[in-house]
Amino acid sequence: MPSLDELFDETFASPGVDWWVLVPQIILVSAALGLLLVASLAPRALPAWASTIVTIATGAAVAVTAAIQWTDWGSAPRSTLAGAFVSDGFSLLITVLVGAGVVMTALVAHSALDRYAMAPPEFAALLLASAAGAVVMAGANDLIVLFLGLESLSIALYVLIALAGRRASARESAMKYFVLGAFSSAFFLYGIALVYGATGGTNLSGISEFLFGTIRDNDYLLLAGVALLLVGLGFKIAAVPFHFWAPDVYEGAPSPVTGYLASIAKAAGFAALARVLYVAVFQQGTAWSPVIVALAFASLAVGAVMAICQSDVKRMLAFSSISHAGFVLVGLAAVDPDIVDGLWANFAGSVGAAADLGDGVSSAVFYLVVYSFMALGSFAVLSAVVGSSTDPDDGTSRHDVSRYSGLARRRPVLALAFAVLLLAQAGVPLTAGFVAKFEVIRAAVGEGIYVLAAVAMVTAVVSAFAYLRVVLAMYAPEGAAASEDDAPTARVSRPRWGDLPLTTVLAIALAVAVTLVIGVLPQTLLEWSADAALSIFP
């Protein structure tokens, strides 16, 4: 008879933990908890610069750690926690992006914390906690772990928006995001339950192995579960028709938080979506690829048309982010059902087919990285332009297009930076936006999705009107001069460049530099994106 200890060891065998794989999450969570602990025990309030420095250092450490891990074991997958979390080229590239996003968000928020009456330690801790959730989503190899990362990201964002509690619009945005986010989480959980019922597991690789070699188009329980998972993740990426929350939330949230929402939160959602589609239910591509095509078509059309109808620049950028989500979906939709069937029917000799499928994911990853910097830079400019003139009591956003009229005369460098970022989002050549759009359209054409590629090109032209209208307003000769109330302000003691906060200037400069450098020399990032895309396939 085995002893009680032996039975316990056999029944409750703990999984092995590769701590080196989990270092980015450990850094983020430790910094968040440590900052809250020090802030709660300190005899007086911590200065804002202390929280900003800790946040910037943490984001940089996460990005550097992920880069070191990439050089250590390359893009090959390395799993831990009984295969529930995997570190590969895909997750590491997203982790580097998350670290860079944390740094830029902290730089922009430093000069805006007083304006929105947000406590610096709480803001920094919530930002780091949401980043930890984004990193978990990027490497999750289990639906339960993916849900934990999703909730960690979402709950922290709910509170980040609500931190600006003196603004009625921020409270309203936080409540809308919370209520609709709760509904999407319920859909996602129900989808997990149905997928578990159809496959007997929640591990993504395990689900793929269970479905290996079979195209179960008539497995309605599995397809219903995948559909509900798409609903939950469609909300997170603001794809049509799950986009209704985005314009109001983006408009009401503080501009630094809006930039983070439009970039890093969206990138985490797309990373999770790619994991589910290309790892767990890759063989069911004939069933889910038409759905992704439909989502891409609707997001492109609605985002572009609604963007040109907006007179508020912040709402225009919110709708344009929906259109950009459509472009990423174009890359993910570049799946030829014949290639999928051939890949699983003759798995050993299908390396070329996997590489062809990797083109779509590679273009989507490239677009995510590029758009994240453009979005962070654009909302940093909005934060600098409005400054402290937003009344925190009435919640008025004050981002009307007329406000930007004549900005090139008042602040020529800021206007030039904003023009570069807007033209890049429009897809003007020699910018990263042009290369990103070209890559996703090329992937769609390569897989024979000609109608979707044509729609993407047409909507790119339509949405360009929204960006050019703002650029023309900034450089219009009849622009009215700004009043003293319209000038951006911050604490006098904080470093400034001209009349702008130095930290915000650094964030804008970084975004513009990345946009221009990648637009002229995109090859390195294209190669990294290709390596990351190939690492995600089972």
Beta strands, then each sheet from edge to edge (+ up, - down):
strand 1: 78-80
strand 2: 85-87
strand 3: 496-497
strand 4: 500-501
sheet 1: 1+ 2-
sheet 2: 3+ 4-
end
